[in-house]
Amino acid sequence: MTTTLYGIRNCDTMKKARTWLDGHAVEYRFHDYKIEGVDRAHLSGWCAALGWETVLNRAGTTFRKLPDAEKQDLDAEKAIALMLANPSMIKRPILDRDGALTAGFRPEVYDTLFGN
C-alpha cells in the first residue's frame, strides 16, 4: 500500500497529521509543496476527485491577502492556476492512499482509513 501525505512542513495541521501517522506506525511519504512543488496533473486530479472548492484553502492567509479581483468569478481553472502559483492555497494535508484521496486532517477519518 502506498500512502503519500502532501502539504507544507511547518503547517500546524500537517504536524498533527504526521504525528498521528507516526504514532500509528503508518508508513508514508511526505511531499512538501514548498520544496517539491505540485504539478497541474496532480492538482487537476485532486480537484476532479474532491472538488476544487474543497482543495482550495480559502481560509488561509495567502488566499485572504489576494486582491478581490483575483478572488472573484472563481471556477476550477482559475482556482487551479491560483494554487499552482501559490501552493500555500492548497488545503492541507492531501492524503493519497492508493489513489483514495482525503483533504484535511481529522483523527476519526484517519482511524477509519487505517483501521485503528
N, CA and C atoms as a LAMMPS dump frame, in Angstrom:
ITEM: TIMESTEP
0
ITEM: NUMBER OF ATOMS
348
ITEM: BOX BOUNDS ff ff ff
-5.0000000000000000e+02 5.0000000000000000e+02
-5.0000000000000000e+02 5.0000000000000000e+02
-5.0000000000000000e+02 5.0000000000000000e+02
ITEM: ATOMS id mol type element x y z
1 1 1 N 0.841 -1.167 0
2 1 2 C 0 0 0
3 1 3 C 0.894 1.242 0
4 2 1 N 0.579 2.195 -0.858
5 2 2 C 1.339 3.429 -0.96
6 2 3 C 0.531 4.577 -0.383
7 3 1 N 1.137 5.297 0.549
8 3 2 C 0.488 6.447 1.16
9 3 3 C 1.405 7.648 1.026
10 4 1 N 0.86 8.727 0.479
11 4 2 C 1.615 9.971 0.345
12 4 3 C 0.834 11.076 1.026
13 5 1 N 1.521 11.848 1.83
14 5 2 C 0.937 12.984 2.53
15 5 3 C 1.502 14.25 1.897
16 6 1 N 0.623 15.056 1.324
17 6 2 C 1.028 16.286 0.64
18 6 3 C 0.718 17.485 1.52
19 7 1 N 1.674 18.407 1.602
20 7 2 C 1.438 19.613 2.373
21 7 3 C 2.698 20.435 2.541
22 8 1 N 2.727 21.197 3.627
23 8 2 C 3.835 22.089 3.945
24 8 3 C 4.345 21.727 5.335
25 9 1 N 5.631 21.556 5.451
26 9 2 C 6.244 21.066 6.681
27 9 3 C 5.826 21.835 7.932
28 10 1 N 5.805 23.149 7.907
29 10 2 C 5.592 23.93 9.121
30 10 3 C 4.13 24.245 9.442
31 11 1 N 3.215 23.682 8.719
32 11 2 C 1.794 23.895 8.974
33 11 3 C 1.368 23.098 10.21
34 12 1 N 0.627 23.731 11.121
35 12 2 C 0.193 23.049 12.345
36 12 3 C -0.674 21.825 12.055
37 13 1 N -1.565 21.923 11.08
38 13 2 C -2.415 20.786 10.736
39 13 3 C -1.582 19.647 10.175
40 14 1 N -0.563 19.988 9.401
41 14 2 C 0.336 18.965 8.871
42 14 3 C 1.078 18.262 10.005
43 15 1 N 1.503 19.027 10.993
44 15 2 C 2.213 18.438 12.128
45 15 3 C 1.311 17.444 12.857
46 16 1 N 0.031 17.786 13.008
47 16 2 C -0.918 16.882 13.663
48 16 3 C -1.095 15.6 12.846
49 17 1 N -1.233 15.748 11.531
50 17 2 C -1.412 14.575 10.672
51 17 3 C -0.175 13.68 10.705
52 18 1 N 1.001 14.276 10.619
53 18 2 C 2.232 13.495 10.641
54 18 3 C 2.416 12.804 11.993
55 19 1 N 2.084 13.495 13.076
56 19 2 C 2.17 12.895 14.411
57 19 3 C 1.219 11.715 14.516
58 20 1 N 0.004 11.865 13.978
59 20 2 C -0.968 10.768 14.01
60 20 3 C -0.426 9.573 13.231
61 21 1 N 0.036 9.808 12.01
62 21 2 C 0.555 8.715 11.176
63 21 3 C 1.748 8.035 11.839
64 22 1 N 2.672 8.824 12.363
65 22 2 C 3.848 8.25 13.033
66 22 3 C 3.426 7.451 14.264
67 23 1 N 2.488 7.993 15.037
68 23 2 C 2.029 7.322 16.25
69 23 3 C 1.283 6.03 16.001
70 24 1 N 0.749 5.88 14.778
71 24 2 C 0.02 4.663 14.414
72 24 3 C 0.834 3.776 13.478
73 25 1 N 2.132 4.053 13.4
74 25 2 C 3.079 3.256 12.606
75 25 3 C 2.637 3.096 11.15
76 26 1 N 2.088 4.174 10.58
77 26 2 C 1.69 4.157 9.167
78 26 3 C 2.883 4.638 8.346
79 27 1 N 3.302 3.805 7.407
80 27 2 C 4.384 4.206 6.511
81 27 3 C 3.813 5.131 5.455
82 28 1 N 4.484 6.25 5.22
83 28 2 C 4.031 7.218 4.23
84 28 3 C 5.223 8.01 3.714
85 29 1 N 5.005 8.608 2.583
86 29 2 C 5.984 9.534 2.027
87 29 3 C 5.414 10.93 2.192
88 30 1 N 6.236 11.853 2.665
89 30 2 C 5.808 13.236 2.817
90 30 3 C 6.285 14.042 1.62
91 31 1 N 5.351 14.713 0.961
92 31 2 C 5.654 15.549 -0.197
93 31 3 C 5.402 16.998 0.208
94 32 1 N 6.469 17.775 0.316
95 32 2 C 6.379 19.174 0.722
96 32 3 C 6.22 20.059 -0.519
97 33 1 N 5.077 20.748 -0.61
98 33 2 C 4.814 21.636 -1.752
99 33 3 C 5.908 22.694 -1.912
100 34 1 N 6.397 23.204 -0.789
101 34 2 C 7.375 24.3 -0.844
102 34 3 C 8.702 23.833 -1.436
103 35 1 N 9.042 22.574 -1.222
104 35 2 C 10.319 22.044 -1.705
105 35 3 C 10.149 21.355 -3.056
106 36 1 N 9.152 20.477 -3.172
107 36 2 C 8.985 19.66 -4.371
108 36 3 C 7.989 20.235 -5.368
109 37 1 N 7.208 21.229 -4.94
110 37 2 C 6.194 21.796 -5.817
111 37 3 C 5.02 20.846 -5.988
112 38 1 N 4.119 21.253 -6.829
113 38 2 C 2.968 20.412 -7.176
114 38 3 C 2.666 20.677 -8.648
115 39 1 N 2.361 19.63 -9.396
116 39 2 C 2.133 19.808 -10.829
117 39 3 C 0.635 19.876 -11.141
118 40 1 N 0.352 20.373 -12.328
119 40 2 C -1.036 20.552 -12.762
120 40 3 C -1.791 19.223 -12.777
121 41 1 N -1.132 18.145 -13.159
122 41 2 C -1.816 16.85 -13.244
123 41 3 C -2.334 16.412 -11.876
124 42 1 N -1.493 16.51 -10.847
125 42 2 C -1.942 16.139 -9.502
126 42 3 C -3.072 17.053 -9.039
127 43 1 N -2.859 18.334 -9.197
128 43 2 C -3.846 19.303 -8.725
129 43 3 C -5.18 19.14 -9.445
130 44 1 N -5.14 18.927 -10.744
131 44 2 C -6.372 18.708 -11.505
132 44 3 C -7.074 17.429 -11.064
133 45 1 N -6.291 16.39 -10.801
134 45 2 C -6.857 15.126 -10.328
135 45 3 C -7.508 15.275 -8.964
136 46 1 N -6.85 16.013 -8.069
137 46 2 C -7.441 16.249 -6.749
138 46 3 C -8.734 17.032 -6.861
139 47 1 N -8.731 18.047 -7.722
140 47 2 C -9.938 18.87 -7.903
141 47 3 C -11.067 18.054 -8.526
142 48 1 N -10.735 17.158 -9.437
143 48 2 C -11.759 16.308 -10.056
144 48 3 C -12.348 15.342 -9.023
145 49 1 N -11.497 14.804 -8.157
146 49 2 C -11.957 13.812 -7.178
147 49 3 C -12.641 14.435 -5.969
148 50 1 N -12.105 15.549 -5.488
149 50 2 C -12.595 16.146 -4.241
150 50 3 C -13.417 17.42 -4.442
151 51 1 N -13.312 17.998 -5.642
152 51 2 C -13.948 19.286 -5.922
153 51 3 C -12.963 20.416 -5.649
154 52 1 N -12.856 21.347 -6.572
155 52 2 C -11.889 22.436 -6.397
156 52 3 C -12.225 23.28 -5.162
157 53 1 N -13.513 23.339 -4.813
158 53 2 C -13.928 24.117 -3.646
159 53 3 C -13.345 23.527 -2.361
160 54 1 N -13.133 22.215 -2.336
161 54 2 C -12.532 21.547 -1.172
162 54 3 C -11.024 21.718 -1.183
163 55 1 N -10.413 21.632 -2.339
164 55 2 C -8.954 21.672 -2.446
165 55 3 C -8.41 23.091 -2.225
166 56 1 N -9.147 24.1 -2.635
167 56 2 C -8.717 25.489 -2.454
168 56 3 C -8.952 25.915 -1.005
169 57 1 N -7.903 26.306 -0.333
170 57 2 C -7.981 26.731 1.067
171 57 3 C -8.291 28.227 1.132
172 58 1 N -9.561 28.558 1.165
173 58 2 C -9.978 29.965 1.225
174 58 3 C -9.771 30.58 2.601
175 59 1 N -9.617 29.747 3.623
176 59 2 C -9.467 30.255 4.993
177 59 3 C -8.04 30.705 5.289
178 60 1 N -7.097 30.308 4.46
179 60 2 C -5.699 30.619 4.72
180 60 3 C -5.337 32.062 4.426
181 61 1 N -4.248 32.488 5.028
182 61 2 C -3.758 33.858 4.875
183 61 3 C -3.433 34.187 3.424
184 62 1 N -2.826 33.265 2.703
185 62 2 C -2.419 33.526 1.325
186 62 3 C -3.621 33.887 0.465
187 63 1 N -4.711 33.131 0.589
188 63 2 C -5.91 33.428 -0.195
189 63 3 C -6.535 34.746 0.261
190 64 1 N -6.627 34.945 1.554
191 64 2 C -7.28 36.149 2.07
192 64 3 C -6.545 37.424 1.666
193 65 1 N -5.231 37.33 1.454
194 65 2 C -4.437 38.505 1.075
195 65 3 C -4.52 38.828 -0.423
196 66 1 N -5.113 37.94 -1.199
197 66 2 C -5.249 38.197 -2.635
198 66 3 C -6.117 39.427 -2.875
199 67 1 N -5.842 40.158 -3.943
200 67 2 C -6.749 41.25 -4.313
201 67 3 C -8.137 40.679 -4.628
202 68 1 N -9.171 41.439 -4.318
203 68 2 C -10.544 40.98 -4.532
204 68 3 C -10.788 40.537 -5.974
205 69 1 N -10.173 41.203 -6.926
206 69 2 C -10.372 40.86 -8.339
207 69 3 C -9.94 39.419 -8.633
208 70 1 N -8.898 38.949 -7.948
209 70 2 C -8.423 37.578 -8.173
210 70 3 C -9.319 36.544 -7.508
211 71 1 N -10.081 36.959 -6.501
212 71 2 C -10.967 36.049 -5.784
213 71 3 C -12.347 35.945 -6.431
214 72 1 N -12.668 36.855 -7.315
215 72 2 C -13.99 36.872 -7.941
216 72 3 C -14.064 35.894 -9.106
217 73 1 N -15.277 35.439 -9.359
218 73 2 C -15.568 34.564 -10.514
219 73 3 C -14.674 33.322 -10.538
220 74 1 N -14.463 32.729 -9.378
221 74 2 C -13.64 31.523 -9.319
222 74 3 C -14.345 30.349 -9.976
223 75 1 N -13.585 29.599 -10.714
224 75 2 C -14.025 28.321 -11.255
225 75 3 C -12.834 27.382 -11.128
226 76 1 N -12.976 26.16 -11.596
227 76 2 C -11.911 25.166 -11.42
228 76 3 C -10.594 25.631 -12.034
229 77 1 N -10.633 26.13 -13.24
230 77 2 C -9.389 26.535 -13.913
231 77 3 C -8.707 27.689 -13.2
232 78 1 N -9.477 28.673 -12.796
233 78 2 C -8.893 29.821 -12.094
234 78 3 C -8.34 29.384 -10.735
235 79 1 N -9.064 28.518 -10.039
236 79 2 C -8.604 28.022 -8.741
237 79 3 C -7.308 27.219 -8.9
238 80 1 N -7.244 26.367 -9.91
239 80 2 C -6.029 25.572 -10.146
240 80 3 C -4.852 26.494 -10.462
241 81 1 N -5.069 27.511 -11.283
242 81 2 C -3.995 28.46 -11.602
243 81 3 C -3.504 29.175 -10.34
244 82 1 N -4.425 29.582 -9.477
245 82 2 C -4.041 30.235 -8.218
246 82 3 C -3.226 29.289 -7.34
247 83 1 N -3.67 28.022 -7.236
248 83 2 C -2.964 27.059 -6.386
249 83 3 C -1.597 26.69 -6.957
250 84 1 N -1.476 26.63 -8.279
251 84 2 C -0.17 26.349 -8.879
252 84 3 C 0.808 27.483 -8.592
253 85 1 N 0.31 28.717 -8.655
254 85 2 C 1.154 29.882 -8.396
255 85 3 C 1.454 30.041 -6.906
256 86 1 N 0.527 29.588 -6.051
257 86 2 C 0.653 29.744 -4.6
258 86 3 C 0.262 28.442 -3.912
259 87 1 N 1.174 27.469 -3.835
260 87 2 C 0.816 26.172 -3.238
261 87 3 C 0.285 26.266 -1.81
262 88 1 N 0.547 27.367 -1.118
263 88 2 C 0.013 27.542 0.236
264 88 3 C -1.514 27.605 0.229
265 89 1 N -2.112 27.822 -0.927
266 89 2 C -3.574 27.887 -1.042
267 89 3 C -4.215 26.509 -1.143
268 90 1 N -3.4 25.464 -1.19
269 90 2 C -3.935 24.107 -1.274
270 90 3 C -4.281 23.628 0.132
271 91 1 N -5.478 23.084 0.291
272 91 2 C -5.916 22.528 1.575
273 91 3 C -4.883 21.533 2.056
274 92 1 N -4.623 21.565 3.359
275 92 2 C -3.618 20.664 3.913
276 92 3 C -4.214 19.847 5.048
277 93 1 N -3.739 18.615 5.112
278 93 2 C -2.995 17.883 4.086
279 93 3 C -3.932 17.273 3.047
280 94 1 N -3.336 16.867 1.947
281 94 2 C -3.992 15.973 0.997
282 94 3 C -3.331 14.619 1.229
283 95 1 N -4.131 13.628 1.554
284 95 2 C -3.633 12.276 1.791
285 95 3 C -4.054 11.408 0.621
286 96 1 N -3.079 10.775 -0.01
287 96 2 C -3.339 9.858 -1.118
288 96 3 C -2.973 8.462 -0.646
289 97 1 N -3.987 7.648 -0.462
290 97 2 C -3.784 6.263 -0.013
291 97 3 C -4.219 5.346 -1.145
292 98 1 N -3.249 4.909 -1.929
293 98 2 C -3.519 4.063 -3.099
294 98 3 C -4.582 4.665 -4.007
295 99 1 N -4.518 5.969 -4.207
296 99 2 C -5.458 6.643 -5.102
297 99 3 C -6.717 7.159 -4.424
298 100 1 N -6.985 6.74 -3.19
299 100 2 C -8.118 7.273 -2.428
300 100 3 C -7.655 8.556 -1.75
301 101 1 N -8.339 9.661 -2.034
302 101 2 C -7.91 10.966 -1.556
303 101 3 C -8.747 11.468 -0.389
304 102 1 N -8.075 12.142 0.535
305 102 2 C -8.721 12.792 1.663
306 102 3 C -8.094 14.168 1.817
307 103 1 N -8.92 15.186 2.031
308 103 2 C -8.414 16.547 2.244
309 103 3 C -8.646 16.945 3.692
310 104 1 N -7.622 17.543 4.307
311 104 2 C -7.724 17.972 5.687
312 104 3 C -7.355 16.838 6.623
313 105 1 N -7.286 17.161 7.911
314 105 2 C -6.96 16.14 8.906
315 105 3 C -8.015 16.129 9.997
316 106 1 N -8.583 14.946 10.184
317 106 2 C -9.473 14.682 11.314
318 106 3 C -9.116 13.284 11.805
319 107 1 N -8.726 13.148 13.077
320 107 2 C -8.282 11.847 13.593
321 107 3 C -9.294 10.735 13.347
322 108 1 N -10.589 11.014 13.485
323 108 2 C -11.593 9.964 13.295
324 108 3 C -11.63 9.462 11.849
325 109 1 N -11.341 10.325 10.894
326 109 2 C -11.287 9.902 9.492
327 109 3 C -10.059 9.014 9.276
328 110 1 N -8.924 9.414 9.824
329 110 2 C -7.715 8.605 9.7
330 110 3 C -7.901 7.25 10.4
331 111 1 N -8.604 7.235 11.554
332 111 2 C -8.898 5.976 12.243
333 111 3 C -9.627 5.021 11.307
334 112 1 N -10.618 5.551 10.597
335 112 2 C -11.407 4.739 9.67
336 112 3 C -10.551 4.282 8.485
337 113 1 N -9.784 5.199 7.92
338 113 2 C -8.955 4.871 6.757
339 113 3 C -7.918 3.784 7.048
340 114 1 N -7.337 3.852 8.229
341 114 2 C -6.232 2.956 8.544
342 114 3 C -6.634 1.841 9.519
343 115 1 N -7.937 1.719 9.781
344 115 2 C -8.441 0.618 10.572
345 115 3 C -7.975 0.584 12.006
346 116 1 N -7.843 1.748 12.6
347 116 2 C -7.396 1.804 14.008
348 116 3 C -8.56 2.028 14.937
